[in-house]
Amino acid sequence: MERRKFIKTCCYSAIGIPLGASLLQSCGAIYYAASTREAGRLVVARSEFMKVKKNKQVSRDFVLLKTDSMGFPICLYKTNEDTYIASLLKCTHNGCELNVGGGIYSCPCHGSEFSTTGKVLEGPADRDLKTFKTETDHENIYIYLS
């Protein structure tokens, strides 16, 4: 093998392997939680935030919820033990579905970024995300859709 080709192959491998591994790892972090709908609200069991990793129970930072009525998923983000923020994953700029990761929501269409509280971090979007009131009890999280 030529020296130049060898160096080029090593460089691609050094960049490609970690990048591929991080992409595969981030795909594993997306979890759609089960929910029920009752009286204008979604009900999510708090246990949906728990997962087993290396024989230990750990907490997820967020879960996604499928909603037929809204056309886009809702991200339920855990900010502390009893506080959750629910945001509709629809970009306020052009209506694209947002990606979740790295502690932000990002739009794959035009690059808008939003905080986990739904606030615009980077345009072209100029309006915050639609967020929903949440409440908790010992077993469930309630998302009020109206």
C-alpha positions in Angstrom: 0.0 0.0 0.0 1.2 3.5 -0.8 2.2 5.7 2.0 -0.3 8.5 1.0 -3.2 6.0 0.7 -2.3 4.5 4.1 -2.3 7.9 5.8 -5.6 8.8 4.1 -7.2 5.5 5.3 -6.0 6.0 8.8 -7.3 9.6 9.0 -10.8 8.5 7.7 -10.8 5.7 10.2 -9.8 7.9 13.1 -12.6 10.3 12.3 -15.2 7.9 11.1 -15.2 5.3 13.8 -15.9 7.7 16.8 -18.4 9.7 14.7 -20.3 6.5 13.8 -20.3 5.2 17.3 -21.6 8.5 18.7 -24.4 8.5 16.1 -25.4 5.0 17.0 -25.3 5.8 20.7 -27.5 8.9 20.2 -30.1 6.9 18.3 -30.4 4.5 21.3 -31.3 7.4 23.6 -34.7 8.1 21.9 -37.5 6.4 23.8 -41.2 6.7 23.1 -43.2 6.4 26.4 -46.6 4.9 26.8 -49.3 7.3 27.6 -53.1 7.4 28.0 -55.4 10.3 27.2 -58.1 11.3 29.6 -60.2 14.5 30.0 -58.0 16.7 27.9 -54.7 15.5 29.3 -52.0 12.9 28.7 -51.1 10.7 31.6 -47.5 9.2 31.7 -46.3 6.9 34.4 -43.2 8.3 36.2 -41.7 4.8 35.8 -41.3 5.6 32.0 -38.2 7.7 32.9 -36.4 4.7 34.4 -34.2 2.3 32.4 -31.8 -0.5 33.2 -28.2 0.2 32.1 -25.4 -2.2 33.0 -27.6 -3.9 35.6 -28.3 -0.5 37.3 -31.5 1.5 37.2 -30.9 5.0 35.9 -33.2 7.9 34.9 -33.8 9.1 31.4 -33.6 12.9 30.8 -36.6 12.9 28.5 -39.2 10.7 26.8 -41.2 11.3 23.6 -44.9 10.8 23.3 -46.8 10.1 20.1 -49.9 12.3 19.6 -52.3 11.6 16.8 -54.3 14.8 17.3 -51.3 17.1 17.1 -49.4 15.5 14.3 -46.0 15.9 16.1 -44.5 14.2 19.1 -44.3 15.8 22.5 -41.0 15.8 24.4 -41.4 15.4 28.1 -38.2 16.7 29.6 -37.3 16.1 33.3 -35.7 19.1 34.9 -35.5 17.8 38.4 -37.2 15.1 40.6 -40.7 16.6 40.4 -40.6 19.1 37.5 -41.2 18.3 33.9 -41.5 20.4 30.7 -43.6 19.3 27.8 -43.0 20.8 24.4 -44.5 20.1 21.0 -41.7 19.1 18.6 -42.9 21.3 15.8 -40.6 24.1 14.7 -42.3 27.5 14.8 -40.4 28.7 11.7 -41.6 26.3 9.0 -43.3 23.4 10.8 -40.6 20.7 10.6 -40.3 18.0 13.2 -37.5 18.8 15.7 -34.6 16.5 16.7 -33.8 16.0 20.4 -30.3 15.7 21.7 -27.5 17.5 23.4 -29.8 19.3 25.8 -31.5 21.2 22.9 -34.2 20.7 20.2 -32.8 21.4 16.7 -34.6 21.8 13.4 -33.1 19.7 10.5 -34.8 22.0 7.9 -33.3 25.4 8.6 -31.2 25.1 11.7 -33.3 26.7 14.4 -32.5 25.7 17.9 -34.6 25.7 21.1 -33.9 25.1 24.7 -35.6 22.3 26.6 -37.9 24.9 28.0 -39.1 25.7 24.5 -37.3 29.1 24.2 -35.7 30.1 20.8 -31.9 29.9 21.0 -31.1 30.4 17.4 -33.1 31.4 14.4 -34.6 31.6 11.8 -37.4 30.7 14.2 -38.6 33.8 16.1 -41.3 32.2 18.3 -40.9 29.8 21.2 -42.3 26.3 21.0 -45.7 25.4 22.1 -45.4 24.1 25.7 -48.0 22.5 27.9 -48.7 22.7 31.6 -47.6 19.7 33.6 -48.4 18.3 37.1 -47.2 15.3 39.0 -48.2 13.0 41.8 -46.4 9.9 43.2 -47.2 7.7 40.2 -47.9 9.9 37.1 -47.1 13.0 35.1 -50.1 14.9 33.7 -49.7 17.0 30.5 -52.7 19.3 29.9 -53.2 19.7 26.2 -55.5 22.7 26.3 
